[in-house]
């Protein structure tokens, strides 16, 4: 069994408040093409507030305080109308913590009235039985509770008492009639606890489990020791495969996140239920849509705001941003020629297109070369090599920010190539 080093101090660092800069003016919109008019998102993930009652040390958005110009209730309800007209089928509400918005019930009710499914992702710190019942009555279909390890690890990553609070929230939602699932970020601190998380899910009758890698964004970029190294995937994927089999045995749906890839020997089992049975590249701006709490529209909710925001709904209608903003059209236009490094020459390049745009963008400041790939780690290992990431430029401290990493290719025993 792979055992991670205890890379983080027991005491959590003081959480600095994020630097909230004025939103820059959006770039001019392009002409809509038939492809843009045909492509429609099925799923929107909406950060309804940046306010949060925790300050998780792996939070990509550095959630803590609300943005000074978050959408009003009236603007939120109009955005719901535009989402429905664009063809969105499911809206997932996130934060920060979505339940810290006093009008959350009104937003959920409006989403359901427009015929869309409404789901939520939450740490559950302040979600009690009364709130769960209110959310259920409003029409919340399901809620995904964030659990990143056994109690000691989870609390080190989030805050003291957060693990017990998450379980309390899960039970409250389940008892209120809301379907409950779990989501987990995998990093060097929590990787050894994945089996314990599944044990908890089985005991608490969770219906599904989504797992993803912690990405070098926001507070996670401040503590790079927390991140898996690309060569850690060699130990991770056999473990993931065994956990997915246990999920099937217990009737739990297992969902690998978009950055948990790609094309290794377990791909057909991990993604066999998807339409093509394997990864098909980044869905940002193709089948997904991201919204920040001040109305900024992105192709994916996790992408850095500065480079990937197409504009706000205060400037343009949602359909105009979806069809005409260059930042949202990136994956519709991306070809193998846009890739670099190992990904450019990979056998799966034309299908994968370097996988998750978010993961590579926040490592190197541009997409197109993604070292978090099981196939790639295996190929390097066969050649007696491994890849290691080293932080060279720190993140500035803004929501959805990142540093710049250097990718070192070295002998797999870790000794210098020189």
ABEGO torsion letter per residue (X at the ends): XBBBBBABBABBBBBBBBBBBBBBBBBBBBBBBAAAAABBBABBBBBABABBABBBAABAAGBABBBAABBBAAAAAAAAAAAAAAGBABBBBBOEBAAABAAAAAAAAAAAAAGBBBBBBBAGAABBAAAAAAAAAAGBABBBBBBAEBAAAAAAABBBGAAAAAAAAAAAAAAAGBBBBBBBBBBAAAAAAAAAAAAAAAAAGBABBBBBBBBBBEAAAABAAABBBAAAAAAAAAAAAAAAAAAAAAGBBBBBBAABOBGBAAAAAAAAABAAGBBAEBABGAABBBBBAAGBBBABAABBAAAABAEBAAABBAAAAAAABAAAAAAAABBAAABBEAAAABAAAAAAGGEBAAAAAAAAGBBGBBABBAAAAAAAAAAGBBBBBBBABBBAGBBGBBBBBBBBBBBAAGBBAX
